[in-house]
Amino acid sequence: MWLKRLSLINFKNIRQAEIDLSERFNCFVGDNGAGKTNVLDAVHYLSMSKSAFTMTDGQSVSHGEDFFVVEGSYIADSERLEGVNCAFSRKGGKILKRNGKEYERLADHVGNFPLVIVSPRDTELIMDAADERRRYLNGFISQLDKAYLASMMRYNAVLAERNRFLKTSSDEQMLLIYDMQLSEHGTRVYERRREIVDQMREMIEEYYRFLAEDRERVDITYRSELDDMPLSDLLLRSRERDIINQFTCSGVHRDDLIFKIGGYPLRKYGSQGQQKSFLIALKLAQYRMLAEHCHERPILLLDDLFDKLDIGRVERLLSLVSAEEFGQIFITDCNKIRLEDTLQRADVGYKLFTVEQGEVRL
C-alpha cells in the first residue's frame, strides 16, 4: 500500500500543503523545526487516527486556528484506490472517513492502513518506564488484531471502574464481578502479547545482526505476573493490598518488555548505536509481521534517519528496505547533501522535498 497524495490544512506548523508522492522513497529535508516530522506525523494520523507522539488533537492544530484537516489518497497493493480523511475541530471533535464514509468508532480504522514509524523518540522504549513499552505493544498488536484492541479497550474500561470503586468501597461481591471481567479480557491480552513477542524474537535478532554487524546477541522477553498464575488468582491474592492502596495492583497493566544484549540489560550495557540498531530491528520485525498479516506492505516512516547511526549502519538499512518486500518509505534529515549522497550510494530512486517554515516544496 502506498500514499499517492497527501493534503494538509492547519496541521501543526503546516498551514497548507498538497504533496504528490513517490511509490518508493520520499525524502524531506530542512532545518530542525521546519516541519519535516510533522509531515510524517500527518501520515501517521491517517493510519492510526492519532499523533505518533504524545500530542493531543488540539495540540496538532496550527496556532490561531480552530481545526485541521489531513487527507490521503492511497493505492493498495491490489491496485484498489482508497481515500482517508481525518478532520478535527476544537468545537466538533474528530471525524475520520474512509472513502467518504464516516467511522462509527475510530478503533475500527486501526489496521486498515498499516504503518510503522522509526523515530528518535523510540529511545523512550528503552529508557522510560514500562508503560511506554506496553503502549508500543498495544499499538502494534492492535494493527494486527482487532479482537485484541477490543479486549484491551474493555480491560482498561473495567480497570478504571474498579479503581474508582476501590476509592469508596470494598464490597467483595462487586469486586468479584470486576475480577471476572478483568480476568476474561486480561487473559486474552496476555496470551496474544506472549504469542507476538515469541514470534518477533528471531526476526529481531536477524535484523540486528545485519544492521550492526555485531556478534552480541540481542533478546526480547515479555514479562507478566500471569506467567506464574491466572489473573483471577492474582486478583484474589492482592485483594487486601488493593483495598489499602485503593487501586488495582495486579494485572496485564503492569506487564513489561525486557530488552537485552549479550545477556545484559540493553539500557545499561548497550551503546547508543547498539540501542538504535536494536530499536530499528524491533520495528522491522513489526513491519514484517504486519505485512504478512495484512497482505499489504505497510508504509515505513524513518524520522531523522542518521540519529545515532553511523554511515555504515544507515547504508545497510537503506539496502535492506530497498528490497521488494518493502513498500513506500518516508525519510527525514536535516542535511540534504549527506542524505542524497547516501541514497545515491545505496542506488535507490527517490523524490526529495524541501521543508522550510512549514512550507513543503519539491
LOMAR-8914 format. One line per 8 residues: number of its first residue (from 1); for each residue x negated, y negated, z negated of N, C-alpha, C, O. Coordinates in steps of 0.1 Angstrom, whole numbers, always signed. Atoms other than C-alpha are relative to their C-alpha. Layout:
REM LOMAR-8914
NUM	X/Y/Z/X/Y/Z/X/Y/Z/X/Y/Z  ...
END
This chain:
REM LOMAR-8914
1	-8/+12/+0/+0/+0/+0/-9/-12/+0/-19/-13/-7  +8/+13/+0/-13/-35/+8/+9/-12/+1/+20/-11/+6  -8/+13/+0/-1/-71/+3/-4/-8/+12/-16/-12/+13  +3/+7/-12/+1/-88/+36/+0/-15/-2/-8/-22/+4  -1/+15/+2/+12/-123/+24/+3/-3/-14/+12/+4/-20  -2/+5/+14/+11/-140/-10/+4/-14/+0/-3/-23/+6  -5/+14/+0/+32/-171/-16/+1/-4/-15/+7/+3/-23  +0/+5/+14/+28/-192/-48/+6/-14/-1/+3/-23/+8
9	-4/+13/+3/+46/-222/-62/-1/-2/-15/+5/+6/-23  +1/+4/+14/+37/-238/-95/-5/+11/-9/-1/+13/-21  +6/-11/+8/+17/-208/-107/-13/-4/-5/-23/-5/+2  +12/+5/+6/-8/-219/-132/-5/-13/+6/+2/-22/+8  +5/+13/-6/-31/-245/-115/+2/+0/+15/-3/-9/+22  -3/+0/-15/-19/-235/-80/+14/-5/+2/+24/+2/+0  -13/+7/-2/+9/-259/-70/+7/+7/+11/+19/+9/+11  -6/-7/-11/+15/-242/-37/-11/+6/+9/-21/+1/+11
17	+10/-7/-9/-3/-216/-15/+8/+10/+8/+17/+17/+3  -5/-10/-9/+5/-194/+14/-13/+7/+5/-20/+2/+13  +13/-7/-3/-22/-167/+18/+3/+12/+8/+10/+21/+3  -1/-11/-9/-24/-143/+47/-12/+9/-3/-23/+4/-1  +11/-9/+6/-45/-113/+35/-4/+11/+10/+3/+15/+19  +6/-11/-7/-67/-86/+49/+5/+13/-6/+8/+13/-18  -5/-13/+5/-56/-50/+46/-11/+6/-8/-8/+16/-16  +11/-6/+7/-90/-42/+31/-6/-10/-11/-1/-11/-22
25	+6/+8/+10/-113/-67/+13/+4/-15/+2/+3/-21/+12  -4/+14/+1/-101/-102/+2/-9/-6/-11/-7/-2/-22  +9/+6/+9/-127/-124/-14/+3/-14/-3/+6/-22/+6  -4/+14/+4/-120/-156/-34/-12/-5/-8/-16/+0/-18  +12/+6/+6/-150/-178/-42/+3/-15/-4/+12/-21/+2  -2/+14/+5/-152/-211/-62/-6/-1/-14/-10/+9/-20  +5/+3/+13/-163/-227/-94/+8/+7/-11/+20/+10/-8  -8/-4/+12/-152/-215/-128/+11/-9/-2/+9/-21/-2
33	-11/+9/+3/-118/-228/-135/+7/-4/+13/+17/-12/+12  -6/+4/-13/-110/-233/-98/+14/+6/+3/+23/+0/+9  -13/-7/-2/-81/-208/-98/-1/+14/+6/+9/+20/+10  +2/-13/-6/-97/-176/-84/+8/+11/-7/+15/+19/-1  -6/-10/+8/-85/-154/-112/+15/-1/+0/+23/+8/-1  -15/+2/-1/-50/-170/-110/+6/+7/+12/+17/+11/+11  -5/-7/-12/-46/-156/-75/+2/+15/-3/+12/+21/+0  +0/-14/+3/-54/-121/-88/+12/+2/-10/+18/+13/-10
41	-11/-2/+11/-30/-126/-118/+14/-1/+7/+23/+6/+2  -13/+0/-8/-2/-135/-93/+3/+13/+6/+14/+18/+6  -2/-13/-6/-7/-102/-76/+4/+10/-11/+12/+19/-9  -3/-9/+11/-6/-85/-110/+15/-2/-4/+22/+7/-7  -15/+3/+3/+28/-103/-117/+9/+8/+10/+19/+13/+5  -9/-6/-10/+42/-88/-85/+1/+15/-3/+11/+22/+0  +0/-15/+3/+33/-52/-96/+6/+3/-14/+13/+12/-16  -3/-3/+14/+38/-54/-134/+10/-10/-6/+14/-8/-18
49	-10/+10/+5/+62/-84/-138/-5/-8/-12/+3/-14/-19  +6/+8/+11/+38/-100/-163/-15/-3/+3/-21/+3/+13  +14/+3/-1/+3/-115/-166/-9/+12/-4/-5/+20/-13  +9/-10/+4/-27/-93/-168/-7/-3/-13/-14/+5/-19  +7/+5/+12/-39/-114/-197/+10/-3/-10/+22/-2/-8  -9/+3/+11/-25/-125/-230/+7/-13/+2/+4/-22/-6  -7/+13/-3/-3/-152/-215/+15/+3/+1/+19/+13/+7  -14/-1/-2/+34/-157/-217/+4/-6/+14/-4/-12/+21
57	-5/+5/-12/+55/-165/-187/+0/-15/+0/-4/-21/+10  +0/+15/+1/+59/-201/-199/-14/-6/+2/-16/-17/+8  +13/+5/-2/+21/-205/-200/-5/+2/+14/-16/-4/+18  +4/-2/-14/+19/-194/-164/+6/-10/+10/+3/-10/+22  -6/+11/-8/+39/-224/-152/-10/-12/+1/-16/-15/-9  +9/+11/-2/+19/-253/-138/+4/-11/-10/+16/-13/-13  -3/+11/+9/+16/-283/-162/+9/-10/+6/+8/-14/+17  -9/+10/-4/+45/-306/-160/+12/+5/+9/+21/-2/+12
65	-11/-6/-8/+67/-282/-141/+9/+9/-8/+5/+13/-20  -10/-8/+7/+97/-261/-151/+2/+14/+4/+9/+22/-2  -2/-13/-6/+93/-230/-130/-12/+4/+8/-20/-4/+12  +10/-5/-11/+70/-208/-109/+7/+11/+8/+17/+17/+4  -4/-11/-9/+76/-185/-80/-12/+7/+6/-21/+0/+11  +10/-8/-6/+54/-157/-69/+7/+10/+10/+16/+17/+5  -7/-9/-10/+64/-138/-37/-11/+7/+8/-21/+2/+12  +9/-8/-8/+47/-110/-18/+7/+9/+10/+18/+14/+8
73	-5/-8/-11/+52/-92/+15/-10/+12/+1/-21/+10/+4  +8/-12/+1/+39/-56/+13/+2/+9/+13/+13/+9/+19  -2/-11/-9/+33/-28/+38/-5/+13/-7/-17/+14/-11  +3/-13/+7/+34/+7/+23/-9/+8/+9/-10/+6/+21  +8/-9/-8/+10/+34/+34/+8/+8/+11/+3/+13/+21  -9/-6/-9/+40/+49/+52/+5/-10/+11/+14/-7/+19  -3/+11/-9/+43/+15/+71/+14/-6/-3/+19/-15/+4  -12/+6/+5/+75/+7/+52/-2/-15/-5/-12/-17/-12
81	+1/+14/+4/+80/-31/+47/+7/-2/-14/+18/+3/-16  -5/+3/+13/+86/-43/+11/-2/-15/-3/-12/-21/+0  +1/+14/+5/+93/-77/-4/+2/-1/-15/+12/+5/-20  -2/+2/+15/+89/-87/-41/+0/-15/-3/-9/-22/+2  -1/+14/+4/+99/-120/-56/+1/+0/-15/+10/+6/-21  +0/+2/+14/+91/-129/-92/+1/-15/-3/-8/-23/+0  -2/+14/+3/+105/-162/-104/+3/-2/-15/+10/+6/-21  -2/+3/+14/+105/-178/-139/+3/-15/-1/-3/-23/+5
89	-3/+14/+4/+121/-210/-152/+2/-1/-15/+6/+9/-21  -1/+2/+15/+120/-224/-187/+14/+1/-5/+16/+5/-16  -14/+0/+4/+158/-226/-188/+6/+14/+3/+14/+19/-5  -7/-12/-5/+168/-194/-169/-7/+13/-3/-1/+24/-1  +7/-13/+2/+141/-169/-178/-6/+5/+13/-8/-2/+23  +7/-7/-11/+125/-144/-154/+10/+8/+8/+18/+16/+3  -8/-8/-9/+141/-128/-124/-10/+7/+10/-18/+0/+16  +8/-8/-9/+125/-100/-104/+8/+7/+11/+18/+13/+7
97	-7/-6/-11/+137/-89/-70/-9/+8/+9/-20/+5/+12  +7/-9/-10/+127/-61/-46/+9/+0/+12/+21/+4/+11  -8/+0/-13/+139/-66/-10/+13/-8/-2/+23/-4/+3  -12/+9/+2/+163/-93/-22/+9/+5/-11/+19/-3/-14  -10/-6/+10/+180/-71/-48/-7/-2/-14/-18/+3/-17  +5/+2/+14/+175/-81/-85/+1/+12/-8/+10/+20/-8  +1/-12/+9/+164/-55/-110/+9/-3/-12/+9/-14/-17  -8/+1/+12/+188/-49/-139/-10/+0/-12/-8/-8/-22
105	+10/-1/+11/+158/-40/-161/-14/-2/+7/-17/+5/+17  +14/+2/-6/+122/-53/-154/-8/+13/+0/-16/+15/+8  +8/-13/+2/+109/-19/-166/+2/+9/+12/-7/+18/+15  -3/-8/-12/+125/-3/-135/-10/-2/+11/-11/+6/+20  +9/+4/-11/+99/-21/-113/-14/+7/-2/-21/+9/+8  +14/-5/+3/+68/-7/-131/-3/+13/+7/+5/+23/+6  +4/-12/-7/+50/+19/-109/+4/+0/+14/-1/+9/+22  -4/+0/-14/+67/+10/-76/-11/-6/+9/-12/-3/+21
113	+11/+7/-8/+37/-12/-65/-13/+2/-8/-17/-8/-15  +11/-3/+9/+7/+5/-82/-12/-10/+2/-15/-14/+13  +11/+9/+0/-22/-17/-91/-10/+3/-12/-6/+8/-22  +10/-2/+10/-55/-15/-111/-8/-13/+0/-12/-18/+11  +9/+12/+1/-75/-45/-124/-12/+3/-8/-11/+9/-18  +12/+0/+7/-111/-47/-134/-4/-14/-3/-5/-22/+6  +2/+14/+4/-118/-79/-154/-11/-1/-11/-12/+9/-19  +9/+2/+12/-145/-93/-178/+7/+2/-13/+1/+6/-23
121	-8/-1/+12/-117/-92/-204/+1/+15/-4/+6/+18/-15  +0/-14/+4/-119/-54/-203/-9/+4/-11/-7/+14/-18  +9/-3/+11/-147/-56/-228/+8/+1/-13/+4/+7/-23  -9/+0/+11/-118/-61/-253/+4/+15/-4/+6/+18/-15  -3/-14/+2/-111/-24/-248/-10/+7/-9/-7/+17/-16  +11/-6/+8/-145/-16/-264/-1/-7/-13/-3/-1/-24  +4/+8/+11/-150/-44/-288/+12/-3/-10/+9/-5/-22  -11/+5/+9/-115/-52/-302/+7/+12/-7/+2/+24/-6
129	-7/-11/+8/-90/-32/-324/+7/+10/+9/+8/+8/+21  -7/-11/-7/-71/-1/-314/+12/-4/+8/+15/+2/+18  -12/+4/-7/-40/-20/-303/-3/-4/+14/+6/-2/+23  +4/+3/-14/-59/-32/-272/-1/+13/+8/+4/+13/+20  +2/-13/-7/-67/+4/-262/+14/+7/+2/+16/+13/+12  -14/-5/-1/-31/+15/-269/+8/-8/+11/+15/-2/+19  -7/+8/-10/-18/-14/-248/-5/+4/+14/+3/+5/+24  +5/-4/-13/-41/-4/-219/+6/+14/+4/+11/+16/+15
137	-5/-14/-3/-30/+33/-221/+15/-1/+3/+19/+6/+12  -14/+1/-2/+7/+23/-223/+2/-6/+14/+11/-1/+22  -2/+6/-13/+4/+1/-192/-3/+9/+11/+4/+9/+21  +4/-9/-11/-14/+27/-172/+10/+11/+1/+14/+14/+12  -9/-11/-1/+8/+56/-181/+14/-4/+5/+21/+4/+11  -13/+5/-4/+39/+35/-175/+2/-1/+15/+12/+1/+20  -1/+0/-14/+30/+32/-139/+1/+14/+6/+7/+16/+17  -1/-14/-5/+27/+70/-136/+14/+6/-3/+18/+14/+4
145	-10/-8/+6/+57/+80/-156/+11/-9/-7/+9/-15/-17  -11/+8/+5/+90/+61/-161/+6/+5/-13/+10/-2/-21  -5/-7/+12/+101/+86/-187/-9/-4/-12/-3/-6/-23  +9/+4/+11/+70/+77/-208/+3/-14/-4/+4/-17/-16  -3/+14/+3/+78/+40/-205/+13/-1/-9/+14/-9/-18  -13/+0/+7/+114/+47/-217/-2/+4/-14/+3/-1/-24  +3/-5/+14/+101/+67/-247/-7/-10/-8/-5/-11/-20  +8/+10/+7/+76/+41/-256/+8/-12/-4/+6/-17/-16
153	-8/+11/+3/+101/+13/-255/+10/+4/-11/+12/-4/-20  -10/-4/+11/+126/+33/-276/-7/+2/-13/-2/-2/-24  +8/-2/+12/+99/+43/-301/-3/-14/-7/-1/-15/-19  +3/+13/+5/+89/+6/-305/+12/-6/-6/+11/-13/-17  -12/+6/+5/+125/-5/-310/+4/+7/-13/+8/+0/-23  -4/-7/+13/+132/+22/-337/-10/-4/-10/-6/-6/-22  +10/+4/+9/+99/+14/-353/+2/-14/-6/+1/-16/-19  -3/+14/+5/+108/-23/-356/+12/+0/-9/+12/-6/-20
161	-12/-1/+8/+142/-14/-370/-3/+7/-14/+1/+2/-24  +4/-7/+13/+127/+10/-396/-9/-9/-9/-7/-9/-21  +8/+9/+8/+101/-16/-407/+9/-11/-6/+7/-15/-18  -9/+10/+6/+129/-42/-412/+8/+6/-11/+10/+0/-22  -8/-6/+11/+149/-17/-432/-9/+2/-12/-3/+1/-23  +9/-2/+11/+119/-9/-454/-2/-12/-9/-5/-11/-21  +2/+12/+8/+117/-45/-465/+12/-3/-9/+11/-10/-19  -12/+2/+8/+152/-43/-480/+6/+12/-7/+14/+11/-16
169	-7/-12/+5/+160/-7/-488/-10/+12/+1/-20/+12/+8  +8/-13/+0/+145/+28/-495/+10/+12/+1/+7/+23/-3  -10/-11/-1/+177/+48/-488/-5/+12/+8/-9/+10/+20  +6/-12/-6/+165/+83/-480/+8/+5/+13/+2/+9/+23  -8/-5/-11/+194/+92/-457/-3/-8/+13/-4/-2/+24  +3/+9/-11/+188/+62/-435/-14/+2/+6/-16/+2/+18  +14/-2/-4/+151/+68/-434/-2/+13/+8/-9/+14/+18  +1/-13/-8/+156/+104/-422/+6/-2/+14/+1/+5/+23
177	-5/+3/-14/+177/+91/-393/-10/-7/+8/-12/-3/+20  +11/+7/-7/+149/+67/-383/-11/+10/+3/-16/+10/+14  +11/-9/-2/+124/+95/-387/+3/+10/+11/-6/+13/+19  -4/-9/-11/+143/+118/-364/-2/-6/+14/-7/+0/+23  +1/+7/-12/+144/+92/-337/-15/-3/+4/-20/-1/+15  +14/+2/-2/+107/+83/-341/-7/+12/+4/-16/+12/+13  +6/-12/-3/+97/+119/-341/+3/+5/+15/-6/+9/+22  -3/-4/-13/+116/+126/-309/-7/-8/+11/-14/-2/+20
185	+7/+8/-10/+102/+97/-289/-15/+0/-2/-22/+0/+8  +14/+1/+2/+68/+96/-305/-7/+13/+4/-18/+12/+9  +6/-13/-4/+61/+133/-298/-2/+0/+15/-12/+4/+20  +1/+1/-15/+68/+127/-261/-12/-9/+4/-19/-6/+13  +11/+9/-3/+44/+97/-261/-13/+7/-3/-22/+6/+5  +13/-7/+4/+17/+117/-279/-4/+10/+10/-15/+11/+15  +3/-11/-9/+19/+147/-256/-4/-6/+14/-13/+0/+20  +3/+6/-13/+18/+125/-224/-14/-7/-1/-22/-6/+8
193	+13/+7/+2/-11/+104/-237/-12/+11/+0/-22/+9/+7  +10/-10/+0/-31/+135/-245/-3/+7/+13/-14/+9/+17  +1/-6/-14/-24/+151/-211/-8/-10/+9/-17/-5/+16  +6/+10/-9/-35/+119/-193/-15/-1/-3/-23/-1/+6  +14/+2/+4/-67/+114/-213/-8/+13/+4/-20/+11/+8  +7/-13/-3/-77/+151/-208/-3/+0/+15/-13/+5/+19  +2/+0/-15/-72/+146/-170/-11/-10/+4/-18/-8/+14  +9/+11/-4/-93/+114/-169/-14/+4/-3/-23/-2/+3
201	+13/-2/+6/-123/+128/-188/-11/+3/+11/-21/-4/+11  +10/-4/-10/-142/+145/-159/-1/-11/+11/-12/-14/+15  +1/+10/-10/-133/+117/-135/-9/-12/-5/-17/-17/+3  +8/+11/+6/-148/+90/-158/-14/+4/+0/-23/-5/+4  +14/-4/+0/-180/+110/-162/-6/+0/+14/-17/-5/+16  +5/-1/-14/-183/+115/-124/-2/-14/+5/-13/-17/+11  +2/+14/-5/-178/+78/-116/-11/-7/-7/-19/-15/-1  +11/+6/+8/-201/+67/-144/-14/+4/+5/-22/-5/+7
209	+13/-5/-4/-229/+89/-132/-4/-7/+14/-15/-10/+16  +2/+6/-13/-225/+74/-96/-4/-14/-2/-14/-19/+5  +2/+14/+1/-224/+38/-107/-13/-4/-7/-20/-12/-3  +11/+3/+9/-250/+38/-134/-13/+7/+3/-24/+3/-2  +12/-9/-1/-274/+65/-122/-7/+2/-13/-19/+2/-15  +4/-1/+14/-276/+71/-159/+1/+15/-4/+12/+21/-1  -1/-14/+4/-284/+105/-174/+9/+2/-13/+12/+13/-16  -8/+0/+12/-265/+96/-206/+14/+5/+3/+20/+0/+13
217	-14/-5/-3/-232/+115/-208/+10/-9/-7/+8/-13/-19  -10/+8/+6/-201/+94/-215/+12/+9/-2/+14/+20/+4  -11/-8/+3/-169/+107/-230/+11/-9/-5/+9/-20/-11  -11/+6/+5/-134/+96/-239/+9/+10/-7/+11/+21/-3  -8/-9/+9/-113/+111/-267/+13/-8/-5/+12/-19/-8  -12/+5/+6/-77/+105/-277/+1/+5/-14/+1/+17/-17  -1/-4/+14/-73/+104/-315/+13/-4/-5/+18/-15/-3  -13/+3/+6/-40/+107/-332/+2/+8/-12/-3/+19/-14
225	-4/-7/+12/-26/+117/-365/+8/+13/+3/+9/+22/-4  -8/-11/-4/-3/+141/-346/-9/+12/+4/-4/+23/+7  +9/-11/-2/-34/+162/-339/+1/+10/-11/-1/+22/-9  +1/-9/+12/-31/+176/-374/+14/+5/-5/+15/+16/-10  -13/-4/+4/+7/+178/-380/+11/-7/+8/+8/-18/+13  -11/+6/-7/+41/+170/-364/+3/-14/-6/+1/-16/-18  -3/+13/+5/+52/+134/-367/+11/+0/-11/+10/-8/-20  -11/-1/+10/+83/+144/-387/-7/+3/-14/-2/-3/-24
233	+6/-3/+13/+60/+159/-414/-9/-12/-4/-10/-15/-16  +8/+12/+3/+37/+128/-412/+8/-10/-7/+4/-17/-17  -9/+10/+5/+66/+105/-419/+5/+4/-14/+6/-5/-23  -4/-5/+14/+77/+126/-449/-11/-2/-9/-9/-6/-21  +12/+1/+9/+42/+127/-463/-3/-14/-4/-8/-17/-15  +4/+14/+3/+38/+89/-461/+12/-8/-5/+11/-20/-5  -12/+7/+4/+73/+81/-474/-3/-10/-11/+1/-22/-10  +2/+8/+11/+62/+67/-507/-9/-12/+4/-7/-24/-1
241	+9/+11/-4/+34/+46/-491/+7/-10/+9/+5/-22/+8  -8/+9/-9/+58/+33/-465/+9/-10/-8/+10/-21/-6  -9/+8/+8/+82/+21/-492/-7/-10/-8/-3/-22/-9  +8/+9/+7/+55/+5/-512/-5/-12/+9/-5/-23/+6  +6/+10/-9/+39/-13/-482/+11/-7/+9/+8/-17/+15  -11/+6/-7/+73/-20/-466/-2/+0/+15/+2/-9/+22  +1/-2/-15/+62/-8/-431/-4/+14/+2/-9/+21/-7  +3/-14/-4/+56/+25/-413/-15/+2/+2/-21/-4/+11
249	+15/-1/+1/+21/+37/-420/-5/+12/+9/-17/+13/+11  +5/-11/-8/+20/+68/-397/+8/+0/+13/+20/-4/+13  -7/-1/-12/+29/+74/-361/-9/-3/+12/-21/-6/+10  +8/+2/-12/+17/+70/-325/-4/-15/+2/-13/-18/+10  +4/+15/-1/+15/+32/-330/-14/-2/-7/-18/-13/-8  +13/+1/+6/-18/+40/-349/-10/+8/+8/-22/+9/+3  +9/-8/-8/-34/+61/-322/-11/-8/+6/-11/-21/+6  +11/+8/-5/-67/+52/-306/-7/+8/+11/-6/+21/+11
257	+9/-7/-9/-91/+60/-278/-15/-2/-5/-18/-13/-9  +13/+0/+5/-127/+68/-287/-9/+1/+12/-9/+11/+20  +10/+0/-12/-155/+59/-261/-14/+3/-6/-18/-3/-15  +13/-4/+5/-189/+75/-265/-10/+1/+12/-6/+3/+24  +11/-2/-9/-222/+75/-247/-12/+8/-7/-16/+4/-17  +10/-8/+7/-248/+102/-254/+4/+6/-13/-4/+9/-22  -5/-5/+13/-225/+114/-282/+1/-10/-11/+6/-7/-22  -1/+11/+10/-226/+80/-300/+10/-11/+5/+13/-12/+17
265	-10/+11/-4/-201/+51/-301/-5/-9/+11/-16/-15/+9  +4/+9/-11/-202/+31/-269/-2/-14/-5/-10/-22/+0  +0/+14/+5/-195/-1/-288/-14/-3/-6/-19/-14/-5  +12/+3/+7/-227/+2/-309/-13/+4/+8/-23/-3/+7  +12/-5/-7/-251/+21/-286/-1/-2/+15/-11/+1/+21  +1/+3/-14/-242/+11/-251/-4/-14/+3/+0/-23/-3  +4/+14/-5/-259/-18/-233/+12/-6/+7/+22/+0/+10  -11/+7/-7/-238/-44/-216/+3/+7/+13/+14/+8/+18
273	-1/-7/-13/-245/-27/-183/+7/+13/-1/+15/+17/+7  -6/-13/+2/-236/+7/-196/+15/-1/-4/+24/+6/+1  -14/+2/+4/-204/-6/-212/+9/-4/+12/+20/+1/+14  -8/+5/-12/-193/-24/-180/+1/+12/+10/+12/+14/+16  -1/-12/-9/-201/+8/-159/+10/+9/-5/+18/+15/+3  -10/-9/+6/-180/+28/-183/+14/-5/+3/+23/+3/+7  -13/+6/-2/-151/+4/-180/+5/+1/+14/+16/+4/+17  -4/-2/-15/-152/+5/-142/+3/+14/+3/+12/+17/+10
281	-3/-15/-2/-154/+43/-143/+14/+3/-5/+21/+11/+1  -14/-2/+5/-123/+43/-165/+11/-5/+9/+21/+2/+11  -10/+6/-9/-104/+20/-141/+0/+8/+13/+11/+9/+19  +0/-8/-12/-115/+41/-111/+7/+13/-2/+14/+18/+7  -8/-12/+4/-102/+72/-128/+15/-3/+0/+23/+5/+5  -13/+4/+0/-70/+54/-134/+6/-2/+15/+17/+2/+18  -4/+2/-14/-69/+44/-97/+3/+13/+7/+13/+15/+14  -2/-13/-7/-73/+80/-85/+13/+7/-5/+20/+12/+3
289	-12/-7/+5/-46/+93/-108/+13/-7/+5/+23/+0/+8  -11/+8/-5/-22/+65/-97/+3/+4/+15/+14/+6/+19  -1/-3/-14/-29/+72/-60/+6/+14/+2/+14/+16/+11  -5/-14/-2/-23/+110/-64/+15/+1/-4/+22/+8/+2  -13/-1/+5/+9/+105/-84/+10/-8/+9/+21/-3/+12  -9/+9/-7/+25/+76/-64/+0/+2/+15/+8/-3/+22  +2/-2/-14/+13/+88/-30/-1/-13/+8/+3/-15/+19  +4/+13/-5/+2/+52/-24/-13/-4/-5/-16/-1/-17
297	+12/+5/+5/-32/+37/-26/+3/-13/-7/+8/-22/-1  -2/+13/+8/-30/+11/-54/-8/-11/+5/-18/-9/+12  +8/+12/-3/-42/-24/-49/-11/-1/-12/-7/+1/-23  +11/+1/+10/-76/-29/-67/-5/-14/-1/-9/-20/+9  +4/+13/+3/-84/-62/-83/-14/+0/-7/-15/+6/-18  +13/+0/+6/-121/-68/-91/-3/-15/-3/-8/-22/+5  +2/+14/+5/-123/-101/-111/-14/-2/-5/-19/+5/-13  +14/+4/+4/-158/-117/-114/-9/+13/+2/-14/+18/-8
305	+7/-13/-4/-175/-88/-96/-13/+2/-6/-16/+13/-10  +14/-1/+4/-210/-95/-108/-2/+0/-15/-13/+0/-21  +0/+2/+14/-201/-99/-145/-7/+13/-6/-2/+24/-6  +7/-11/+8/-227/-78/-165/-5/+11/+9/-8/+22/+3  +5/-10/-9/-237/-58/-134/-12/-4/+8/-11/-16/+13  +11/+4/-9/-270/-58/-116/+4/+3/+14/+14/+10/+17  -4/-1/-15/-270/-59/-78/+1/+15/+4/+9/+18/+13  +0/-14/-4/-277/-21/-76/+14/+6/-3/+20/+13/+5
313	-13/-6/+4/-245/-12/-95/+11/-6/+8/+21/+1/+12  -11/+6/-9/-224/-37/-75/+0/+6/+13/+11/+9/+18  +0/-6/-14/-236/-23/-42/+5/+15/-1/+12/+19/+9  -6/-14/+1/-228/+13/-54/+15/-1/-2/+22/+8/+4  -14/+2/+2/-194/+1/-65/+7/-3/+13/+17/+3/+17  -6/+4/-13/-187/-15/-31/-1/+11/+10/+9/+13/+17  +0/-12/-9/-199/+16/-13/+10/+10/-3/+16/+17/+6  -10/-10/+4/-176/+37/-33/+14/-5/+4/+22/+3/+10
321	-14/+5/-3/-144/+15/-29/+2/-3/+15/+13/-6/+19  -2/+2/-14/-151/+10/+8/+5/+13/+7/+8/+13/+19  -4/-13/-6/-142/+47/+14/+15/+0/+2/+22/-9/-3  -14/+0/-5/-109/+56/+30/+10/+2/-11/+21/-2/-10  -10/-3/+10/-93/+68/-2/+4/-13/-8/+13/-12/-16  -4/+13/+6/-93/+32/-15/+7/-9/+11/+4/-8/+22  -7/+9/-9/-70/+6/+0/-4/-14/-1/-16/-18/+1  +3/+14/+1/-67/-31/-4/-7/-4/-12/-4/+1/-23
329	+8/+4/+11/-92/-48/-26/-2/-15/-1/-4/-22/+10  +2/+14/+2/-94/-83/-41/-12/-2/-9/-14/+5/-18  +12/+2/+7/-127/-97/-53/-1/-15/-3/+2/-23/+6  +3/+14/+3/-136/-130/-71/-14/-1/-4/-20/+8/-10  +13/+3/+4/-170/-145/-76/-2/-15/+2/+4/-22/+10  +2/+15/+0/-184/-180/-82/-12/-3/+10/-14/-15/+13  +12/+2/-9/-214/-175/-58/+3/+5/+14/+2/+18/+16  -4/-4/-14/-204/-174/-21/-11/+7/+7/-9/+18/+13
337	+12/-5/-7/-239/-167/-8/-3/+14/-5/-5/+24/+3  +3/-13/+6/-245/-138/-32/+10/+10/+4/+7/+21/+7  -11/-10/-4/-211/-122/-25/-1/+4/+14/+0/+16/+18  +0/-3/-14/-214/-125/+12/-12/+9/+4/-11/+19/+11  +12/-8/-2/-250/-111/+12/+3/+15/-4/-1/+24/+3  -3/-14/+5/-238/-81/-9/+10/+7/+8/+8/+19/+11  -10/-6/-8/-208/-74/+12/-6/+4/+14/-3/+15/+19  +6/-3/-13/-229/-75/+44/-9/+12/-1/-10/+20/+8
345	+8/-11/+3/-254/-51/+29/+8/+13/-1/+4/+24/+3  -9/-11/+2/-225/-28/+20/+7/+4/+13/+14/+14/+14  -6/-2/-13/-213/-31/+56/+15/+2/+0/+20/+12/+5  -15/-1/+1/-177/-38/+48/+6/-13/+6/+0/-24/+5  -6/+12/-6/-154/-62/+67/+8/-6/-11/+13/+0/-20  -6/+7/+11/-138/-89/+46/+6/-13/+5/+2/-18/+16  -6/+14/-3/-117/-121/+46/-4/-8/-12/-2/-4/-24  +5/+8/+11/-132/-149/+25/+8/-13/-2/+9/-20/+8
353	-7/+13/+3/-112/-177/+8/-8/-8/-10/-14/-3/-19  +6/+9/+10/-125/-207/-10/+11/-6/-8/+22/-10/-3  -10/+6/+10/-106/-219/-41/-6/-12/-7/-17/-11/-12  +5/+12/+6/-110/-254/-53/+11/-8/-6/+20/-13/+1  -10/+8/+7/-89/-272/-79/+14/+5/+3/+23/-3/+6  -13/-6/-2/-60/-248/-73/+4/+0/+14/+15/+5/+17  -3/-2/-14/-61/-250/-35/-8/+11/+6/-20/+13/+3  +6/-11/-6/-68/-219/-15/+0/-1/+15/+10/-4/+21
361	+1/+2/-15/-81/-221/+20/-10/+10/+6/-19/+15/-1  +9/-10/-7/-97/-197/+45/-12/-6/+5/-21/+1/+11
END
